[in-house]
Structure formats: structure tokens, C-alpha cells
Amino acid sequence: MSRSYHVTVRDIRNRTRQELGEMVNDLNSLLHQFAKKSALKKH
């Protein structure tokens, strides 16, 4: 099974501070998916 992440900066760019704050607490949010993608690309 492929580990493909289809989340981009564009998906996160136009969010309000309140929405981003809610994303921090939700482990299945776009923000966490983007963080995983970034971490994998760095290694």
C-alpha cells in the first residue's frame, strides 16, 4: 500500500487562526497530515 499524502500548503493557507487552533488538537486534521508529509520528505 502506498503512503501518499495529497495535502498541500494551499489546503491550509486560507484558514483562520481559530480553524488552525482546532486543527492542532485534531490528530486527523489536514495540518497533521501535512506535518507527516513534510517529515517524510526531509528524510
mmCIF entry with sequence, helices, sheets and N, C-alpha, C, O atoms, coordinates in Angstrom:
data_MODEL
# 
_entry.id   MODEL 
# 
_entity.id                         1 
_entity.type                       polymer 
_entity.pdbx_number_of_molecules   1 
# 
_entity_poly.entity_id                      1 
_entity_poly.type                           'polypeptide(L)' 
_entity_poly.nstd_linkage                   no 
_entity_poly.nstd_monomer                   no 
_entity_poly.pdbx_seq_one_letter_code       MSRSYHVTVRDIRNRTRQELGEMVNDLNSLLHQFAKKSALKKH 
_entity_poly.pdbx_seq_one_letter_code_can   MSRSYHVTVRDIRNRTRQELGEMVNDLNSLLHQFAKKSALKKH 
_entity_poly.pdbx_strand_id                 A 
# 
loop_
_entity_poly_seq.entity_id 
_entity_poly_seq.num 
_entity_poly_seq.mon_id 
_entity_poly_seq.hetero 
1 1  MET n 
1 2  SER n 
1 3  ARG n 
1 4  SER n 
1 5  TYR n 
1 6  HIS n 
1 7  VAL n 
1 8  THR n 
1 9  VAL n 
1 10 ARG n 
1 11 ASP n 
1 12 ILE n 
1 13 ARG n 
1 14 ASN n 
1 15 ARG n 
1 16 THR n 
1 17 ARG n 
1 18 GLN n 
1 19 GLU n 
1 20 LEU n 
1 21 GLY n 
1 22 GLU n 
1 23 MET n 
1 24 VAL n 
1 25 ASN n 
1 26 ASP n 
1 27 LEU n 
1 28 ASN n 
1 29 SER n 
1 30 LEU n 
1 31 LEU n 
1 32 HIS n 
1 33 GLN n 
1 34 PHE n 
1 35 ALA n 
1 36 LYS n 
1 37 LYS n 
1 38 SER n 
1 39 ALA n 
1 40 LEU n 
1 41 LYS n 
1 42 LYS n 
1 43 HIS n 
# 
_struct_asym.id          A 
_struct_asym.entity_id   1 
# 
loop_
_struct_conf.conf_type_id 
_struct_conf.id 
_struct_conf.pdbx_PDB_helix_id 
_struct_conf.beg_label_comp_id 
_struct_conf.beg_label_asym_id 
_struct_conf.beg_label_seq_id 
_struct_conf.pdbx_beg_PDB_ins_code 
_struct_conf.end_label_comp_id 
_struct_conf.end_label_asym_id 
_struct_conf.end_label_seq_id 
_struct_conf.pdbx_end_PDB_ins_code 
_struct_conf.beg_auth_comp_id 
_struct_conf.beg_auth_asym_id 
_struct_conf.beg_auth_seq_id 
_struct_conf.end_auth_comp_id 
_struct_conf.end_auth_asym_id 
_struct_conf.end_auth_seq_id 
_struct_conf.pdbx_PDB_helix_class 
_struct_conf.details 
_struct_conf.pdbx_PDB_helix_length 
HELX_P HELX_P1 AA1 VAL A 9  ? ARG A 13 ? VAL A 9  ARG A 13 1 ? 5  
HELX_P HELX_P2 AA2 ARG A 17 ? ASN A 25 ? ARG A 17 ASN A 25 1 ? 9  
HELX_P HELX_P3 AA3 LEU A 30 ? LYS A 42 ? LEU A 30 LYS A 42 1 ? 13 
# 
_struct_conf_type.id          HELX_P 
_struct_conf_type.criteria    ? 
_struct_conf_type.reference   ? 
# 
loop_
_atom_site.group_PDB 
_atom_site.id 
_atom_site.type_symbol 
_atom_site.label_atom_id 
_atom_site.label_alt_id 
_atom_site.label_comp_id 
_atom_site.label_asym_id 
_atom_site.label_entity_id 
_atom_site.label_seq_id 
_atom_site.pdbx_PDB_ins_code 
_atom_site.Cartn_x 
_atom_site.Cartn_y 
_atom_site.Cartn_z 
_atom_site.occupancy 
_atom_site.B_iso_or_equiv 
_atom_site.pdbx_formal_charge 
_atom_site.auth_seq_id 
_atom_site.auth_comp_id 
_atom_site.auth_asym_id 
_atom_site.auth_atom_id 
_atom_site.pdbx_PDB_model_num 
ATOM 1   N N  . MET A 1 1  ? 0.840  -1.182 0.000  1.00 0.00 ? 1  MET A N  1 
ATOM 2   C CA . MET A 1 1  ? 0.000  0.000  0.000  1.00 0.00 ? 1  MET A CA 1 
ATOM 3   C C  . MET A 1 1  ? 0.883  1.243  0.000  1.00 0.00 ? 1  MET A C  1 
ATOM 4   O O  . MET A 1 1  ? 1.868  1.309  0.735  1.00 0.00 ? 1  MET A O  1 
ATOM 5   N N  . SER A 1 2  ? 0.544  2.190  -0.792 1.00 0.00 ? 2  SER A N  1 
ATOM 6   C CA . SER A 1 2  ? 1.314  3.409  -0.956 1.00 0.00 ? 2  SER A CA 1 
ATOM 7   C C  . SER A 1 2  ? 1.057  4.386  0.193  1.00 0.00 ? 2  SER A C  1 
ATOM 8   O O  . SER A 1 2  ? -0.059 4.491  0.701  1.00 0.00 ? 2  SER A O  1 
ATOM 9   N N  . ARG A 1 3  ? 2.108  5.093  0.589  1.00 0.00 ? 3  ARG A N  1 
ATOM 10  C CA . ARG A 1 3  ? 1.960  6.131  1.620  1.00 0.00 ? 3  ARG A CA 1 
ATOM 11  C C  . ARG A 1 3  ? 1.950  7.483  0.929  1.00 0.00 ? 3  ARG A C  1 
ATOM 12  O O  . ARG A 1 3  ? 2.925  8.231  1.003  1.00 0.00 ? 3  ARG A O  1 
ATOM 13  N N  . SER A 1 4  ? 0.878  7.789  0.275  1.00 0.00 ? 4  SER A N  1 
ATOM 14  C CA . SER A 1 4  ? 0.763  9.010  -0.492 1.00 0.00 ? 4  SER A CA 1 
ATOM 15  C C  . SER A 1 4  ? -0.039 10.047 0.296  1.00 0.00 ? 4  SER A C  1 
ATOM 16  O O  . SER A 1 4  ? -1.120 9.764  0.812  1.00 0.00 ? 4  SER A O  1 
ATOM 17  N N  . TYR A 1 5  ? 0.512  11.232 0.372  1.00 0.00 ? 5  TYR A N  1 
ATOM 18  C CA . TYR A 1 5  ? -0.170 12.336 1.047  1.00 0.00 ? 5  TYR A CA 1 
ATOM 19  C C  . TYR A 1 5  ? -0.540 13.378 0.004  1.00 0.00 ? 5  TYR A C  1 
ATOM 20  O O  . TYR A 1 5  ? 0.324  13.850 -0.735 1.00 0.00 ? 5  TYR A O  1 
ATOM 21  N N  . HIS A 1 6  ? -1.792 13.735 -0.061 1.00 0.00 ? 6  HIS A N  1 
ATOM 22  C CA . HIS A 1 6  ? -2.269 14.678 -1.064 1.00 0.00 ? 6  HIS A CA 1 
ATOM 23  C C  . HIS A 1 6  ? -2.628 16.023 -0.456 1.00 0.00 ? 6  HIS A C  1 
ATOM 24  O O  . HIS A 1 6  ? -3.457 16.751 -1.001 1.00 0.00 ? 6  HIS A O  1 
ATOM 25  N N  . VAL A 1 7  ? -2.016 16.352 0.655  1.00 0.00 ? 7  VAL A N  1 
ATOM 26  C CA . VAL A 1 7  ? -2.267 17.625 1.316  1.00 0.00 ? 7  VAL A CA 1 
ATOM 27  C C  . VAL A 1 7  ? -1.171 18.595 0.892  1.00 0.00 ? 7  VAL A C  1 
ATOM 28  O O  . VAL A 1 7  ? 0.011  18.252 0.915  1.00 0.00 ? 7  VAL A O  1 
ATOM 29  N N  . THR A 1 8  ? -1.557 19.785 0.512  1.00 0.00 ? 8  THR A N  1 
ATOM 30  C CA . THR A 1 8  ? -0.593 20.805 0.100  1.00 0.00 ? 8  THR A CA 1 
ATOM 31  C C  . THR A 1 8  ? -0.776 22.054 0.962  1.00 0.00 ? 8  THR A C  1 
ATOM 32  O O  . THR A 1 8  ? -1.715 22.156 1.751  1.00 0.00 ? 8  THR A O  1 
ATOM 33  N N  . VAL A 1 9  ? 0.126  22.977 0.792  1.00 0.00 ? 9  VAL A N  1 
ATOM 34  C CA . VAL A 1 9  ? 0.054  24.243 1.526  1.00 0.00 ? 9  VAL A CA 1 
ATOM 35  C C  . VAL A 1 9  ? -1.224 24.988 1.164  1.00 0.00 ? 9  VAL A C  1 
ATOM 36  O O  . VAL A 1 9  ? -1.794 25.687 2.001  1.00 0.00 ? 9  VAL A O  1 
ATOM 37  N N  . ARG A 1 10 ? -1.667 24.846 -0.057 1.00 0.00 ? 10 ARG A N  1 
ATOM 38  C CA . ARG A 1 10 ? -2.895 25.521 -0.497 1.00 0.00 ? 10 ARG A CA 1 
ATOM 39  C C  . ARG A 1 10 ? -4.106 25.102 0.332  1.00 0.00 ? 10 ARG A C  1 
ATOM 40  O O  . ARG A 1 10 ? -5.032 25.890 0.519  1.00 0.00 ? 10 ARG A O  1 
ATOM 41  N N  . ASP A 1 11 ? -4.101 23.877 0.824  1.00 0.00 ? 11 ASP A N  1 
ATOM 42  C CA . ASP A 1 11 ? -5.216 23.398 1.644  1.00 0.00 ? 11 ASP A CA 1 
ATOM 43  C C  . ASP A 1 11 ? -5.251 24.074 3.011  1.00 0.00 ? 11 ASP A C  1 
ATOM 44  O O  . ASP A 1 11 ? -6.305 24.142 3.643  1.00 0.00 ? 11 ASP A O  1 
ATOM 45  N N  . ILE A 1 12 ? -4.123 24.566 3.462  1.00 0.00 ? 12 ILE A N  1 
ATOM 46  C CA . ILE A 1 12 ? -4.012 25.141 4.801  1.00 0.00 ? 12 ILE A CA 1 
ATOM 47  C C  . ILE A 1 12 ? -3.950 26.668 4.760  1.00 0.00 ? 12 ILE A C  1 
ATOM 48  O O  . ILE A 1 12 ? -4.262 27.321 5.756  1.00 0.00 ? 12 ILE A O  1 
ATOM 49  N N  . ARG A 1 13 ? -3.562 27.231 3.653  1.00 0.00 ? 13 ARG A N  1 
ATOM 50  C CA . ARG A 1 13 ? -3.254 28.650 3.536  1.00 0.00 ? 13 ARG A CA 1 
ATOM 51  C C  . ARG A 1 13 ? -4.377 29.585 3.959  1.00 0.00 ? 13 ARG A C  1 
ATOM 52  O O  . ARG A 1 13 ? -4.107 30.540 4.689  1.00 0.00 ? 13 ARG A O  1 
ATOM 53  N N  . ASN A 1 14 ? -5.587 29.371 3.555  1.00 0.00 ? 14 ASN A N  1 
ATOM 54  C CA . ASN A 1 14 ? -6.674 30.321 3.797  1.00 0.00 ? 14 ASN A CA 1 
ATOM 55  C C  . ASN A 1 14 ? -7.493 30.017 5.042  1.00 0.00 ? 14 ASN A C  1 
ATOM 56  O O  . ASN A 1 14 ? -8.675 30.355 5.107  1.00 0.00 ? 14 ASN A O  1 
ATOM 57  N N  . ARG A 1 15 ? -6.888 29.398 6.008  1.00 0.00 ? 15 ARG A N  1 
ATOM 58  C CA . ARG A 1 15 ? -7.592 29.069 7.262  1.00 0.00 ? 15 ARG A CA 1 
ATOM 59  C C  . ARG A 1 15 ? -7.427 30.207 8.267  1.00 0.00 ? 15 ARG A C  1 
ATOM 60  O O  . ARG A 1 15 ? -6.417 30.912 8.265  1.00 0.00 ? 15 ARG A O  1 
ATOM 61  N N  . THR A 1 16 ? -8.425 30.374 9.116  1.00 0.00 ? 16 THR A N  1 
ATOM 62  C CA . THR A 1 16 ? -8.340 31.388 10.163 1.00 0.00 ? 16 THR A CA 1 
ATOM 63  C C  . THR A 1 16 ? -7.533 30.838 11.334 1.00 0.00 ? 16 THR A C  1 
ATOM 64  O O  . THR A 1 16 ? -7.268 29.638 11.405 1.00 0.00 ? 16 THR A O  1 
ATOM 65  N N  . ARG A 1 17 ? -7.152 31.707 12.233 1.00 0.00 ? 17 ARG A N  1 
ATOM 66  C CA . ARG A 1 17 ? -6.412 31.267 13.422 1.00 0.00 ? 17 ARG A CA 1 
ATOM 67  C C  . ARG A 1 17 ? -7.224 30.298 14.264 1.00 0.00 ? 17 ARG A C  1 
ATOM 68  O O  . ARG A 1 17 ? -6.679 29.357 14.840 1.00 0.00 ? 17 ARG A O  1 
ATOM 69  N N  . GLN A 1 18 ? -8.515 30.529 14.333 1.00 0.00 ? 18 GLN A N  1 
ATOM 70  C CA . GLN A 1 18 ? -9.383 29.643 15.112 1.00 0.00 ? 18 GLN A CA 1 
ATOM 71  C C  . GLN A 1 18 ? -9.407 28.246 14.483 1.00 0.00 ? 18 GLN A C  1 
ATOM 72  O O  . GLN A 1 18 ? -9.326 27.244 15.194 1.00 0.00 ? 18 GLN A O  1 
ATOM 73  N N  . GLU A 1 19 ? -9.520 28.180 13.159 1.00 0.00 ? 19 GLU A N  1 
ATOM 74  C CA . GLU A 1 19 ? -9.533 26.883 12.473 1.00 0.00 ? 19 GLU A CA 1 
ATOM 75  C C  . GLU A 1 19 ? -8.199 26.161 12.657 1.00 0.00 ? 19 GLU A C  1 
ATOM 76  O O  . GLU A 1 19 ? -8.172 24.949 12.874 1.00 0.00 ? 19 GLU A O  1 
ATOM 77  N N  . LEU A 1 20 ? -7.102 26.898 12.570 1.00 0.00 ? 20 LEU A N  1 
ATOM 78  C CA . LEU A 1 20 ? -5.788 26.282 12.768 1.00 0.00 ? 20 LEU A CA 1 
ATOM 79  C C  . LEU A 1 20 ? -5.628 25.790 14.204 1.00 0.00 ? 20 LEU A C  1 
ATOM 80  O O  . LEU A 1 20 ? -5.025 24.744 14.443 1.00 0.00 ? 20 LEU A O  1 
ATOM 81  N N  . GLY A 1 21 ? -6.165 26.541 15.152 1.00 0.00 ? 21 GLY A N  1 
ATOM 82  C CA . GLY A 1 21 ? -6.119 26.119 16.546 1.00 0.00 ? 21 GLY A CA 1 
ATOM 83  C C  . GLY A 1 21 ? -6.881 24.828 16.777 1.00 0.00 ? 21 GLY A C  1 
ATOM 84  O O  . GLY A 1 21 ? -6.454 23.975 17.556 1.00 0.00 ? 21 GLY A O  1 
ATOM 85  N N  . GLU A 1 22 ? -8.005 24.690 16.101 1.00 0.00 ? 22 GLU A N  1 
ATOM 86  C CA . GLU A 1 22 ? -8.780 23.455 16.208 1.00 0.00 ? 22 GLU A CA 1 
ATOM 87  C C  . GLU A 1 22 ? -8.046 22.299 15.540 1.00 0.00 ? 22 GLU A C  1 
ATOM 88  O O  . GLU A 1 22 ? -8.130 21.161 16.004 1.00 0.00 ? 22 GLU A O  1 
ATOM 89  N N  . MET A 1 23 ? -7.327 22.580 14.454 1.00 0.00 ? 23 MET A N  1 
ATOM 90  C CA . MET A 1 23 ? -6.574 21.542 13.750 1.00 0.00 ? 23 MET A CA 1 
ATOM 91  C C  . MET A 1 23 ? -5.429 20.996 14.599 1.00 0.00 ? 23 MET A C  1 
ATOM 92  O O  . MET A 1 23 ? -5.072 19.823 14.484 1.00 0.00 ? 23 MET A O  1 
ATOM 93  N N  . VAL A 1 24 ? -4.864 21.832 15.438 1.00 0.00 ? 24 VAL A N  1 
ATOM 94  C CA . VAL A 1 24 ? -3.757 21.395 16.298 1.00 0.00 ? 24 VAL A CA 1 
ATOM 95  C C  . VAL A 1 24 ? -4.222 20.296 17.242 1.00 0.00 ? 24 VAL A C  1 
ATOM 96  O O  . VAL A 1 24 ? -3.475 19.358 17.520 1.00 0.00 ? 24 VAL A O  1 
ATOM 97  N N  . ASN A 1 25 ? -5.437 20.404 17.730 1.00 0.00 ? 25 ASN A N  1 
ATOM 98  C CA . ASN A 1 25 ? -5.963 19.422 18.674 1.00 0.00 ? 25 ASN A CA 1 
ATOM 99  C C  . ASN A 1 25 ? -6.477 18.150 18.010 1.00 0.00 ? 25 ASN A C  1 
ATOM 100 O O  . ASN A 1 25 ? -6.585 17.113 18.663 1.00 0.00 ? 25 ASN A O  1 
ATOM 101 N N  . ASP A 1 26 ? -6.793 18.218 16.729 1.00 0.00 ? 26 ASP A N  1 
ATOM 102 C CA . ASP A 1 26 ? -7.342 17.068 15.999 1.00 0.00 ? 26 ASP A CA 1 
ATOM 103 C C  . ASP A 1 26 ? -6.207 16.325 15.295 1.00 0.00 ? 26 ASP A C  1 
ATOM 104 O O  . ASP A 1 26 ? -5.571 16.876 14.397 1.00 0.00 ? 26 ASP A O  1 
ATOM 105 N N  . LEU A 1 27 ? -5.952 15.090 15.691 1.00 0.00 ? 27 LEU A N  1 
ATOM 106 C CA . LEU A 1 27 ? -4.846 14.317 15.135 1.00 0.00 ? 27 LEU A CA 1 
ATOM 107 C C  . LEU A 1 27 ? -5.078 13.876 13.691 1.00 0.00 ? 27 LEU A C  1 
ATOM 108 O O  . LEU A 1 27 ? -4.127 13.477 13.020 1.00 0.00 ? 27 LEU A O  1 
ATOM 109 N N  . ASN A 1 28 ? -6.305 13.935 13.200 1.00 0.00 ? 28 ASN A N  1 
ATOM 110 C CA . ASN A 1 28 ? -6.605 13.540 11.827 1.00 0.00 ? 28 ASN A CA 1 
ATOM 111 C C  . ASN A 1 28 ? -6.816 14.737 10.904 1.00 0.00 ? 28 ASN A C  1 
ATOM 112 O O  . ASN A 1 28 ? -7.381 14.591 9.820  1.00 0.00 ? 28 ASN A O  1 
ATOM 113 N N  . SER A 1 29 ? -6.374 15.899 11.319 1.00 0.00 ? 29 SER A N  1 
ATOM 114 C CA . SER A 1 29 ? -6.609 17.106 10.534 1.00 0.00 ? 29 SER A CA 1 
ATOM 115 C C  . SER A 1 29 ? -5.612 17.234 9.379  1.00 0.00 ? 29 SER A C  1 
ATOM 116 O O  . SER A 1 29 ? -4.614 16.516 9.311  1.00 0.00 ? 29 SER A O  1 
ATOM 117 N N  . LEU A 1 30 ? -5.908 18.158 8.487  1.00 0.00 ? 30 LEU A N  1 
ATOM 118 C CA . LEU A 1 30 ? -5.012 18.429 7.357  1.00 0.00 ? 30 LEU A CA 1 
ATOM 119 C C  . LEU A 1 30 ? -3.645 18.905 7.832  1.00 0.00 ? 30 LEU A C  1 
ATOM 120 O O  . LEU A 1 30 ? -2.627 18.601 7.210  1.00 0.00 ? 30 LEU A O  1 
ATOM 121 N N  . LEU A 1 31 ? -3.623 19.642 8.919  1.00 0.00 ? 31 LEU A N  1 
ATOM 122 C CA . LEU A 1 31 ? -2.369 20.160 9.446  1.00 0.00 ? 31 LEU A CA 1 
ATOM 123 C C  . LEU A 1 31 ? -1.431 19.032 9.857  1.00 0.00 ? 31 LEU A C  1 
ATOM 124 O O  . LEU A 1 31 ? -0.236 19.086 9.565  1.00 0.00 ? 31 LEU A O  1 
ATOM 125 N N  . HIS A 1 32 ? -1.946 18.030 10.519 1.00 0.00 ? 32 HIS A N  1 
ATOM 126 C CA . HIS A 1 32 ? -1.125 16.891 10.940 1.00 0.00 ? 32 HIS A CA 1 
ATOM 127 C C  . HIS A 1 32 ? -0.710 16.041 9.747  1.00 0.00 ? 32 HIS A C  1 
ATOM 128 O O  . HIS A 1 32 ? 0.402  15.513 9.723  1.00 0.00 ? 32 HIS A O  1 
ATOM 129 N N  . GLN A 1 33 ? -1.582 15.902 8.766  1.00 0.00 ? 33 GLN A N  1 
ATOM 130 C CA . GLN A 1 33 ? -1.222 15.160 7.559  1.00 0.00 ? 33 GLN A CA 1 
ATOM 131 C C  . GLN A 1 33 ? -0.093 15.866 6.821  1.00 0.00 ? 33 GLN A C  1 
ATOM 132 O O  . GLN A 1 33 ? 0.821  15.215 6.315  1.00 0.00 ? 33 GLN A O  1 
ATOM 133 N N  . PHE A 1 34 ? -0.149 17.197 6.755  1.00 0.00 ? 34 PHE A N  1 
ATOM 134 C CA . PHE A 1 34 ? 0.903  17.968 6.097  1.00 0.00 ? 34 PHE A CA 1 
ATOM 135 C C  . PHE A 1 34 ? 2.220  17.860 6.863  1.00 0.00 ? 34 PHE A C  1 
ATOM 136 O O  . PHE A 1 34 ? 3.289  17.801 6.256  1.00 0.00 ? 34 PHE A O  1 
ATOM 137 N N  . ALA A 1 35 ? 2.146  17.833 8.180  1.00 0.00 ? 35 ALA A N  1 
ATOM 138 C CA . ALA A 1 35 ? 3.351  17.685 9.001  1.00 0.00 ? 35 ALA A CA 1 
ATOM 139 C C  . ALA A 1 35 ? 4.005  16.340 8.753  1.00 0.00 ? 35 ALA A C  1 
ATOM 140 O O  . ALA A 1 35 ? 5.230  16.263 8.661  1.00 0.00 ? 35 ALA A O  1 
ATOM 141 N N  . LYS A 1 36 ? 3.214  15.273 8.642  1.00 0.00 ? 36 LYS A N  1 
ATOM 142 C CA . LYS A 1 36 ? 3.753  13.938 8.359  1.00 0.00 ? 36 LYS A CA 1 
ATOM 143 C C  . LYS A 1 36 ? 4.416  13.924 6.979  1.00 0.00 ? 36 LYS A C  1 
ATOM 144 O O  . LYS A 1 36 ? 5.494  13.356 6.804  1.00 0.00 ? 36 LYS A O  1 
ATOM 145 N N  . LYS A 1 37 ? 3.762  14.550 6.010  1.00 0.00 ? 37 LYS A N  1 
ATOM 146 C CA . LYS A 1 37 ? 4.307  14.600 4.657  1.00 0.00 ? 37 LYS A CA 1 
ATOM 147 C C  . LYS A 1 37 ? 5.646  15.335 4.651  1.00 0.00 ? 37 LYS A C  1 
ATOM 148 O O  . LYS A 1 37 ? 6.599  14.882 4.017  1.00 0.00 ? 37 LYS A O  1 
ATOM 149 N N  . SER A 1 38 ? 5.722  16.452 5.344  1.00 0.00 ? 38 SER A N  1 
ATOM 150 C CA . SER A 1 38 ? 6.960  17.232 5.402  1.00 0.00 ? 38 SER A CA 1 
ATOM 151 C C  . SER A 1 38 ? 8.076  16.455 6.079  1.00 0.00 ? 38 SER A C  1 
ATOM 152 O O  . SER A 1 38 ? 9.224  16.501 5.638  1.00 0.00 ? 38 SER A O  1 
ATOM 153 N N  . ALA A 1 39 ? 7.751  15.750 7.134  1.00 0.00 ? 39 ALA A N  1 
ATOM 154 C CA . ALA A 1 39 ? 8.756  14.967 7.862  1.00 0.00 ? 39 ALA A CA 1 
ATOM 155 C C  . ALA A 1 39 ? 9.301  13.837 6.991  1.00 0.00 ? 39 ALA A C  1 
ATOM 156 O O  . ALA A 1 39 ? 10.502 13.570 7.003  1.00 0.00 ? 39 ALA A O  1 
ATOM 157 N N  . LEU A 1 40 ? 8.436  13.182 6.246  1.00 0.00 ? 40 LEU A N  1 
ATOM 158 C CA . LEU A 1 40 ? 8.886  12.108 5.377  1.00 0.00 ? 40 LEU A CA 1 
ATOM 159 C C  . LEU A 1 40 ? 9.760  12.616 4.233  1.00 0.00 ? 40 LEU A C  1 
ATOM 160 O O  . LEU A 1 40 ? 10.715 11.948 3.837  1.00 0.00 ? 40 LEU A O  1 
ATOM 161 N N  . LYS A 1 41 ? 9.438  13.786 3.706  1.00 0.00 ? 41 LYS A N  1 
ATOM 162 C CA . LYS A 1 41 ? 10.217 14.341 2.614  1.00 0.00 ? 41 LYS A CA 1 
ATOM 163 C C  . LYS A 1 41 ? 11.609 14.791 3.059  1.00 0.00 ? 41 LYS A C  1 
ATOM 164 O O  . LYS A 1 41 ? 12.547 14.778 2.263  1.00 0.00 ? 41 LYS A O  1 
ATOM 165 N N  . LYS A 1 42 ? 11.745 15.186 4.315  1.00 0.00 ? 42 LYS A N  1 
ATOM 166 C CA . LYS A 1 42 ? 13.047 15.634 4.824  1.00 0.00 ? 42 LYS A CA 1 
ATOM 167 C C  . LYS A 1 42 ? 14.005 14.486 5.033  1.00 0.00 ? 42 LYS A C  1 
ATOM 168 O O  . LYS A 1 42 ? 15.218 14.693 5.034  1.00 0.00 ? 42 LYS A O  1 
ATOM 169 N N  . HIS A 1 43 ? 13.495 13.281 5.209  1.00 0.00 ? 43 HIS A N  1 
ATOM 170 C CA . HIS A 1 43 ? 14.379 12.137 5.469  1.00 0.00 ? 43 HIS A CA 1 
ATOM 171 C C  . HIS A 1 43 ? 14.582 11.345 4.242  1.00 0.00 ? 43 HIS A C  1 
ATOM 172 O O  . HIS A 1 43 ? 15.296 10.343 4.264  1.00 0.00 ? 43 HIS A O  1 
# 
